[in-house]
């Protein structure tokens, strides 16, 4: 059953929460995705079998949460994530961030480090607004963004991505690969070699940039960006178990 949280920023966030014992797990989804996705639901089922606390939620403008997607930005969605963790979980959590959720989870590792017990990312996409969208725009697209405030970009899914000027400008305020990135807890980065949205080079750059004594990168040959096959889901579970064993 979906519940709702009214955050300090005035946004109404939809969430599903499992009660349990031990260190909790929080799933942070991707850009224009929602908490009903395969990975989020599968991890909730896994947590239920473990009797472990689990939280999944929709950022504002995503899924069942209030707001329009094109009105949001990385800073807003990171605020949403921080608000639900602070309000709905107890103690340090294992963050599991997928794609954009990887970027947001890394921001949370900086902003609320005392509430992070460990981190697992799946095809993490740090700084993608700048290094992906903006870097890939031609002059016509950049001009249209400045004049019209939005550019539609093919997503590879049913709906195109509306990339707004606010999304790009706010993204520049939240870049993490341009400054120190201390991660003083167990970290497991997961990346598929056939991911056409986030490259292996991006995963390697994040791995090299992150600072910590217990950081590992796992490359899964043939896995795509969804990372949702039975084997990939098992890989995520193993990574969470590995982090939990070291907490």
Buried (B, 14 or more C-beta within 10 A) or exposed (E): EBEEBEBEEEBBBBBBBBEBEBBBBBBBBBBBBBBBBEBBBBBBEBBEEBEBBBBBBBBBBBBBBBBEBBEBBBBBBBBBBBBBBEEBBEEBBBBBBBBBBBBBBBBBBBEBEEBBBBBBBBBBBBBBBBBBBBEEBEEEBBEBBEEEEBBEBEEEEEEEBBBBBBBBBBBEEBBBBEEEBEBEBBBBBBBBEEBEBBBBEBBBBBBEBBEBEBBEBBEBEEBBBBBBBEEBBEBBBBBBEBBBEEE
